[in-house]
Amino acid sequence: MAASTSKASMQNLLQFMKLIGQLKRVPRTGWVYRNVEKPESVSDHMYRMAVMAFSIGDTKLNKDRCIKLALVHDMAECIVGDIAPADNISKNEKHRREEEAMKHLTGLLSEDVKKEIYEIWEEYEYQSSPEAKLVKELDQFEMILQAYEYEDLEKKPGRLQEFFDSTKGRFHHPEVVQLVKSLNEERNSQISAAGSSSEGSLPQAIQSQLPKETL
């Protein structure tokens, strides 16, 4: 009996790992909708978020918890896909689908791991801890950092401005605020340089952000 139980547990664990592996093949929808060539996967996004959480110096927060939150927060997308605002799916429906997916995923695990992963997912969903709030800011920062990298790779400064606009007012943790400031300074420098050489080719929304002497 014990041997058959162990075999069933390993089969379930293998199934869980295969499902999680799907995250490597789920593209981030926002980039797909903006016709970004070779868009990152959900797994790519979550990995850098976990490294960001590892790198944060705030000793008042539980760093291990932050890393786990980063690794779990989009886990349901291996089943439901990356649901973006442009998909016109309500927050309640998005939550329902992801909750159902998380129950299926964690149901494949041992009771202790099942409980831990599901509680971490809920903690992020309901933003119920300082760690969850930080990781939400890292989620937004990772997105705009990736947007900037795509602009740089495409040699189209400012093309993905809407992603930056969508995060205005969402950063509060001092370290994240400083990271955003550094990113914006570097990006604005590139936009200014592009504006100096070809002002007319920049969108009006970008031109309005440039220093007067640039235009």
Salt bridges, closest charged atoms under 4 A:
GLU40 OE2 - ARG28 NE 3.32
ASP58 OD1 - LYS60 NZ 3.44
ASP58 OD2 - HIS173 NE2 2.80
ASP74 OD2 - HIS45 NE2 3.84
ASP74 OD2 - HIS73 NE2 3.00
GLU93 OE2 - ARG96 NH2 2.85
GLU93 OE2 - ARG97 NE 2.83
GLU98 OE2 - LYS94 NZ 3.01
GLU99 OE2 - HIS95 NE2 3.97
GLU100 OE1 - ARG96 NH1 3.32
GLU111 OE2 - LYS114 NZ 3.98
GLU116 OE2 - LYS68 NZ 2.69
GLU119 OE2 - LYS115 NZ 2.76
GLU123 OE1 - ARG65 NH2 2.49
GLU125 OE1 - HIS95 ND1 2.82
ASP139 OD1 - HIS45 NE2 2.66
ASP139 OD1 - HIS73 NE2 3.51
GLU142 OE1 - HIS45 ND1 2.61
GLU142 OE2 - ARG48 NE 2.82
GLU149 OE2 - ARG48 NH1 2.94
GLU151 OE1 - ARG187 NE 2.83
GLU154 OE1 - ARG159 NE 2.63
GLU162 OE1 - ARG34 NH2 2.58
ASP165 OD1 - LYS168 NZ 3.46
GLU185 OE2 - LYS181 NZ 2.66
